[in-house]
């Protein structure tokens, strides 16, 4: 029922919560919310809530990049966050979300992995970004990406003594050079809008998540959804994402 | 896939394998390669080779997965352990889970799944040799496998990769280029309808560069579509 209502509203240029098509719900960002984590952020977009935590440990580098630290992004869709989520290993939606967030950070070269070497070729810092979905009320990707980058920019490297991590003590800030922001543009018919509420998300025909850098350059794109997108609509989608990414960045 | 390299990838306007920036590698396509499937195809772009096969539409089990008003499409993208330089441990990983999903999404718009309630169209892509652009090669193969299975389609799906290396825009990235490009974009299209069904992009681009790359991808998909069509015609209707 709500789906049909949401669809009819969109077709008439309206939304379930009276927002404009290019308007986000209210956004709250809090950093440093988890004291045990090296960096953390809580993001609320409308009723959608996510927490991203950064844990940093000493690890070995990948053989093909011996002089770079390691970044691993993971998501857990906890069953409490939505009646649609089940416990167990991550499903394809969780994997896709984690990989979209990962690429936004990795491809923008935000995390300066070359500065995360402890012993070249042997020991590097491994940075885990774990994204916990607390309440799924739509637009998880944008919320997760926003939480991840805010957790990273506030993270501090653990203190190292004789090659071992000293629990609870921190040193330098984690070197983060950029702040990519991801905006997902949704399409229903000819209508483009951002930040779908949960009722809207189920009627979205296709959507494109676009990660945008400070200078408006694009660093990652992923088309999703079961419908195709007319080639000539792509530019308008990119333009909308770039514009809204600028707005979101002001909140950081 | 290729390894990281310090070599210049473009010298005097030519790529390491001698290609000009907008040239694709040698393309080979054939259909009906796998006798036990309802439809199948094999596609190579240079040293990247993908098999695709289709089983179905067939009844979907277990039953609770069935949709009473529509059929579903299932896709599995998989790389053979020997397809890459360092052996890939067999079975699905996060990368292949994601690619399988986006490939499914690339084909859902072209099929009439509502005609097969309670059924599934099962499709499989196996990369036997990987030298960049594996997902788009797999998509080109699967498109022809679906056609060879006689499954009605709104259009074929043609796919290609485009990217940017040292300020040059290029088409059909090989493994070394894939790993060392500043940016790469995978595009799948319904070429006759001008509809994009897969779009993934990594690496940094300005909007203007992105638009140029998308146009390059669209032209290349149209060329690939012609080869797909020709191959299918030769097989099923005799050469025209």
Interface residues (C-beta under 8 A of the other chain):
Chain A: X63 X64 X65 X92 X95 X96 X98 X99 X103 X107 X108 X109 X208 X213 X216 X217 X218 X219 X220 X221 X222 X223 X224 X225 X226 X227 X228 X229 X230 X231 X232 X234 X235 X238 X239 X242
Chain B: X3 X4 X86 X94 X95 X97 X98 X100 X101 X102 X105 X108 X109 X183 X185 X189 X190 X193 X194 X195 X196 X197 X198 X199 X200 X201 X202 X203 X204 X205 X206 X207 X210 X211 X214 X218
